[in-house]
Each structure stands twice: as C-alpha cells, then as structure tokens.
Amino acid sequence: MAVLAAALVACRAGASEAAPIGEIRFGLTPVFLNNDLELLARLQSYLERATGHPVRLITRRTYQEITALLTTRQIDAAWICGYPFVTHRSELQLVAVPLWRSRPLYQSYVIVGNDSEARSVADLAGGIHAFSDPDSNSGFLVTRALLAEMGVRPEGFFARAFFTYGHRNVIRAVASGLAGSGSVDGYVYEVMVQIEPELTGRTRVLRRSEWLAFPPVAAPRTPLDETRLAKLAGALLAMPADPDGHAVLAMLRLDGFAREPASLFDAIAAKVDLLARAG
C-alpha cells in the first residue's frame, strides 16, 4: 500500500517542483488507458529498475497540459497523442511507438447506443456528440476531418457537442444516453470490451477509421538529458523481454514499443492540413 500511495503522490506532483538529480520525468495523458494505482506503481517500478534512475510519472487532465510541459522542456518525455505530435513536430522528437496487436497502428471509432437506428455518420445530424479531447486524434481530429469532407463543422452538424476529457468517459456518455454518439480511441474501446463488457455492451461501433499511427512517446527535440532519454527509450523497447515489463504490457494489452519513422504520422498530418484548408 505504501508503494501505491507513493505512486499516486508522484503522479499528482507538479512538474514545476525541483527535480532530484537524475530523475526522469515521464508524462502520461488521457491516452493512457488506465489510471489504476497498481499499473502506475508497476510501470514506475519497472522504469526505475530498467533505467537506473528515479522516475516520476506526471499526469494531467488534458493533452494540452502535457504537451506544454514537453515543448517547454519541463519533462523528459511523455506518452501523448498523434495529433499534438504532428502539430508540434518541429519541437518534438519521436522516442517510441506502442505496438497493439503487433502493429504500431490503431483506429478511431464513432460509437452510438446499441438501440440507435443510425447507419452512417450522416444519420447523426442534429444529435448530441461526445468528443474526448480537442487535441485528440481519435477522439476529435478524425471525426472533425470527416465532417470537413462533408462540408460541415461540428457546431453546425450536431445539436450539441462536448468534451469528456477521457476515452472511457466518451463510452460512458454514450452508454448512459448522455450523448447519442461519440468519438473514441479504438484501442481503448476494444480493451474496454474485454474488461467492462457490461458498459460497452450498451454501445456499438458505427464507423471505424482507416488505420493510423498509434499515440507515441515523444520528447523535446533538444532533450533535457540525452543519456536519460536514451535509457528511457531502451527501457521501453526492452519491455517484452523483461518479466516486469511484460507484466505491465499485459495490463495495457500491448505487445511492446518500437522505433518507427516520423512519416508514420503523415496520415494524421494530412487531416490537420485538411482542417487548416477548411478553416
């Protein structure tokens, strides 16, 4: 219990506090599937042993807050989303990309209640829609780009749209009827099907996007400390072969992390460009 309590305190601690010498500060956004204390404690414990450095896990409510810590070089690295990675590509470097079902890819889902009669996104006009985060690829950008291709904006298409600031919260909003539809991370949804089937069972997938780059681990282009960053990257890449690392991956339903070219995110960048042209 003491270890779990310590993990919670570490996660809630502000990034502006003076860092112990050699500490690795690793940010986690709402793309992180689970804020379970056991998972956080095991992740922190593995990273500390694998890197030989103290590790502080830093969480925030929004993607924007963690991205700001990265671009202002207040943290060593963070697991962010492909959307902010693309929009801040000149300021960030790609560290590693998670592998889900053996690939560094995932999809965005549009979900509806299981009693909905909708058969396409066009059928959702005039309804209430739940987005995850304004800086989320799967929870906002993909659907926003799709609507732009249809010649409409969310505020002109839906009667109301709101942000839940969490993919699980999108699922909960749709399952409870608070929203008629929602945009959600397909990886999170599929894992929720396994661990909370009674919740996802009240929803169904209306649309799956094309396969897109999985939310990456990124770091400032000029790292706080190159040696610390290299050790963190090495620890992530070595997780499948380490019993403790493998256990953390199993909790996340991931296969590991891999080095991938930044071009993997070009399809997301194309959606960002589409929105810029649409205005």
C-alpha positions as CSV (number, residue, x, y, z in Angstrom):
1,M,0.0,0.0,0.0
2,A,2.9,2.4,0.7
3,V,4.2,1.8,-2.8
4,L,0.8,2.5,-4.3
5,A,0.4,5.6,-2.2
6,A,3.8,6.9,-3.2
7,A,2.9,6.3,-6.9
8,L,-0.2,8.4,-6.5
9,V,1.7,11.2,-4.9
10,A,4.3,11.1,-7.6
11,C,1.7,11.3,-10.3
12,R,-0.1,14.2,-8.7
13,A,3.1,16.2,-8.0
14,G,3.6,19.3,-10.1
15,A,6.3,19.3,-12.8
16,S,7.4,22.7,-11.7
17,E,8.9,21.3,-8.5
18,A,12.6,20.9,-8.3
19,A,13.6,17.5,-9.6
20,P,16.1,15.3,-7.8
21,I,19.3,14.9,-9.7
22,G,19.0,12.3,-12.4
23,E,15.2,12.0,-12.1
24,I,13.3,11.0,-15.3
25,R,10.0,12.8,-15.6
26,F,7.6,10.9,-17.8
27,G,4.2,12.4,-18.7
28,L,1.0,10.5,-19.2
29,T,-2.0,11.9,-21.0
30,P,-5.6,10.6,-21.1
31,V,-4.5,8.4,-24.0
32,F,-3.0,6.3,-21.2
33,L,-5.6,3.6,-20.8
34,N,-5.7,3.1,-17.0
35,N,-5.0,5.3,-14.0
36,D,-5.1,2.2,-11.8
37,L,-2.7,2.6,-8.9
38,E,-1.3,-0.9,-9.3
39,L,-0.5,-0.3,-13.0
40,L,1.1,3.1,-12.3
41,A,3.2,1.7,-9.5
42,R,4.4,-1.3,-11.6
43,L,5.2,1.0,-14.5
44,Q,7.2,3.3,-12.3
45,S,9.0,0.4,-10.6
46,Y,10.0,-1.2,-13.9
47,L,11.2,2.1,-15.4
48,E,13.3,2.9,-12.4
49,R,14.9,-0.5,-12.4
50,A,15.5,-0.6,-16.1
51,T,16.9,2.9,-16.4
52,G,18.7,3.1,-13.0
53,H,17.1,6.5,-12.4
54,P,14.3,7.7,-10.1
55,V,11.2,8.1,-12.2
56,R,8.3,10.5,-11.7
57,L,5.1,9.8,-13.6
58,I,3.2,13.0,-14.2
59,T,-0.4,13.1,-15.2
60,R,-2.7,15.9,-16.3
61,R,-6.3,16.2,-17.3
62,T,-5.8,17.3,-20.8
63,Y,-3.4,16.6,-23.7
64,Q,-2.6,20.3,-24.0
65,E,-1.2,20.5,-20.5
66,I,1.3,17.6,-21.0
67,T,2.2,18.8,-24.5
68,A,3.0,22.2,-23.0
69,L,5.3,20.6,-20.4
70,L,7.1,18.8,-23.3
71,T,7.5,21.8,-25.6
72,T,8.8,24.0,-22.7
73,R,11.3,21.2,-21.7
74,Q,9.9,20.7,-18.2
75,I,9.7,16.9,-18.6
76,D,11.9,14.3,-20.3
77,A,9.3,12.5,-22.4
78,A,5.6,11.8,-22.5
79,W,3.1,9.4,-23.9
80,I,1.0,11.8,-26.0
81,C,-1.3,11.6,-29.0
82,G,-0.5,11.7,-32.7
83,Y,-2.4,15.0,-33.2
84,P,-0.2,17.2,-30.9
85,F,2.9,15.3,-32.0
86,V,2.1,16.4,-35.6
87,T,1.2,19.9,-34.7
88,H,4.4,20.3,-32.7
89,R,6.6,18.2,-34.9
90,S,9.3,20.9,-35.1
91,E,9.6,21.0,-31.3
92,L,9.4,17.2,-30.6
93,Q,11.2,14.0,-31.5
94,L,9.7,10.5,-31.7
95,V,11.0,8.2,-29.0
96,A,8.9,5.0,-29.5
97,V,5.5,3.9,-30.7
98,P,3.5,1.2,-28.8
99,L,2.6,-2.0,-30.7
100,W,-1.0,-3.1,-30.4
101,R,-1.9,-6.4,-32.0
102,S,1.7,-6.5,-33.3
103,R,1.4,-3.2,-35.2
104,P,2.1,0.5,-34.4
105,L,-1.5,1.3,-35.5
106,Y,-5.0,1.9,-34.2
107,Q,-8.3,3.3,-35.4
108,S,-10.8,5.9,-34.4
109,Y,-14.3,4.7,-33.7
110,V,-17.6,6.6,-33.8
111,I,-19.9,4.8,-31.4
112,V,-23.6,5.0,-30.8
113,G,-26.0,3.5,-28.3
114,N,-26.9,-0.1,-29.1
115,D,-30.5,0.9,-29.7
116,S,-29.6,3.7,-32.2
117,E,-31.0,3.4,-35.7
118,A,-28.1,5.3,-37.2
119,R,-26.3,3.5,-40.0
120,S,-23.8,6.2,-41.0
121,V,-22.3,9.3,-39.6
122,A,-24.7,11.4,-41.7
123,D,-27.5,9.9,-39.6
124,L,-26.1,11.6,-36.5
125,A,-27.0,15.1,-37.7
126,G,-28.9,17.0,-35.0
127,G,-27.9,14.8,-32.2
128,I,-25.6,15.1,-29.2
129,H,-22.0,14.0,-29.7
130,A,-19.2,13.4,-27.1
131,F,-15.6,14.1,-28.1
132,S,-12.7,13.1,-25.9
133,D,-10.2,16.0,-26.1
134,P,-9.7,18.9,-28.5
135,D,-6.1,17.7,-29.0
136,S,-7.0,14.0,-29.5
137,N,-6.6,12.4,-32.9
138,S,-9.1,9.5,-32.4
139,G,-11.3,11.5,-30.0
140,F,-11.7,14.6,-32.1
141,L,-9.5,15.2,-35.2
142,V,-10.6,12.1,-37.2
143,T,-14.3,12.9,-36.8
144,R,-13.7,16.7,-37.3
145,A,-11.9,15.9,-40.6
146,L,-14.6,13.6,-41.7
147,L,-17.2,16.3,-41.2
148,A,-15.0,18.8,-43.1
149,E,-15.0,16.4,-46.0
150,M,-18.8,16.5,-45.8
151,G,-18.6,20.3,-45.8
152,V,-19.9,20.8,-42.3
153,R,-18.5,21.7,-38.9
154,P,-19.4,20.0,-35.6
155,E,-21.3,23.1,-34.3
156,G,-23.4,23.1,-37.5
157,F,-23.9,19.4,-37.7
158,F,-24.6,18.3,-34.1
159,A,-27.2,20.0,-31.9
160,R,-24.6,19.9,-29.2
161,A,-21.1,18.5,-28.8
162,F,-18.9,18.4,-25.7
163,F,-15.6,17.1,-24.5
164,T,-15.4,14.4,-21.8
165,Y,-11.5,14.5,-21.4
166,G,-11.2,10.8,-21.4
167,H,-12.0,8.0,-23.9
168,R,-13.6,5.9,-21.1
169,N,-15.8,8.9,-20.4
170,V,-16.9,9.0,-24.0
171,I,-18.0,5.4,-23.8
172,R,-19.8,6.1,-20.5
173,A,-21.6,9.2,-22.0
174,V,-22.9,7.2,-24.9
175,A,-23.8,4.1,-22.9
176,S,-25.8,6.2,-20.4
177,G,-27.6,8.1,-23.1
178,L,-26.0,11.4,-22.1
179,A,-24.7,11.6,-25.8
180,G,-26.2,9.9,-28.8
181,S,-22.8,9.3,-30.3
182,G,-19.1,9.7,-29.5
183,S,-15.6,9.7,-31.0
184,V,-13.3,7.3,-29.2
185,D,-9.9,5.6,-29.4
186,G,-10.5,2.1,-30.9
187,Y,-7.7,0.6,-28.8
188,V,-9.3,1.8,-25.6
189,Y,-12.7,0.7,-26.8
190,E,-11.5,-2.8,-27.6
191,V,-9.8,-3.2,-24.3
192,M,-12.9,-1.9,-22.5
193,V,-14.9,-4.6,-24.4
194,Q,-12.7,-7.1,-22.5
195,I,-12.7,-5.5,-19.1
196,E,-16.0,-3.8,-18.9
197,P,-18.3,-5.6,-21.3
198,E,-21.4,-4.5,-19.5
199,L,-20.6,-0.9,-20.3
200,T,-19.5,-1.3,-24.0
201,G,-22.4,-3.7,-24.4
202,R,-24.7,-0.7,-24.3
203,T,-23.0,0.7,-27.3
204,R,-22.0,-0.3,-30.8
205,V,-19.4,0.8,-33.3
206,L,-20.9,2.8,-36.1
207,R,-17.7,3.7,-38.0
208,R,-14.1,2.6,-37.9
209,S,-11.5,5.0,-39.4
210,E,-8.5,3.9,-41.5
211,W,-5.5,2.6,-39.6
212,L,-3.5,5.4,-38.2
213,A,-0.3,5.8,-36.2
214,F,-0.7,4.8,-32.5
215,P,-0.2,7.5,-29.9
216,P,3.5,7.9,-29.4
217,V,6.1,8.5,-26.7
218,A,7.7,11.8,-27.6
219,A,10.4,14.0,-26.1
220,P,11.6,17.6,-26.6
221,R,13.7,17.9,-29.8
222,T,16.5,19.1,-27.6
223,P,16.3,16.7,-24.7
224,L,16.8,17.7,-21.1
225,D,19.4,15.0,-20.9
226,E,20.4,12.7,-23.8
227,T,21.6,9.9,-21.6
228,R,18.4,9.8,-19.5
229,L,16.3,9.8,-22.7
230,A,18.3,7.0,-24.2
231,K,17.9,4.9,-21.1
232,L,14.1,5.6,-21.1
233,A,13.9,4.6,-24.8
234,G,15.9,1.5,-24.1
235,A,13.7,0.5,-21.2
236,L,10.5,0.9,-23.3
237,L,11.9,-1.2,-26.2
238,A,13.1,-3.9,-23.7
239,M,9.8,-4.4,-22.0
240,P,8.6,-7.6,-23.8
241,A,11.8,-9.5,-22.8
242,D,11.6,-8.4,-19.1
243,P,9.2,-10.2,-16.8
244,D,8.2,-7.0,-15.0
245,G,8.0,-5.1,-18.3
246,H,6.0,-7.9,-19.9
247,A,3.5,-7.8,-16.9
248,V,3.0,-4.0,-17.5
249,L,2.4,-4.6,-21.2
250,A,-0.1,-7.3,-20.4
251,M,-2.0,-4.9,-18.1
252,L,-2.1,-2.4,-21.0
253,R,-3.0,-5.1,-23.6
254,L,0.0,-4.0,-25.7
255,D,2.8,-6.1,-27.3
256,G,5.6,-3.7,-26.8
257,F,7.2,-0.5,-28.1
258,A,9.1,0.0,-31.3
259,R,11.2,2.6,-33.1
260,E,9.2,4.0,-36.1
261,P,9.8,6.7,-38.6
262,A,8.0,10.0,-38.1
263,S,6.5,9.5,-41.5
264,L,4.2,7.0,-39.8
265,F,2.2,10.1,-38.7
266,D,1.8,11.6,-42.2
267,A,-1.9,10.4,-42.5
268,I,-2.7,12.3,-39.3
269,A,-0.8,15.4,-40.6
270,A,-3.0,15.2,-43.7
271,K,-6.1,15.6,-41.6
272,V,-4.5,18.6,-39.8
273,D,-3.9,20.1,-43.2
274,L,-7.4,19.4,-44.3
275,L,-8.8,21.3,-41.3
276,A,-6.4,24.2,-41.9
277,R,-7.8,24.5,-45.5
278,A,-11.4,24.1,-44.4
279,G,-10.9,27.0,-41.9
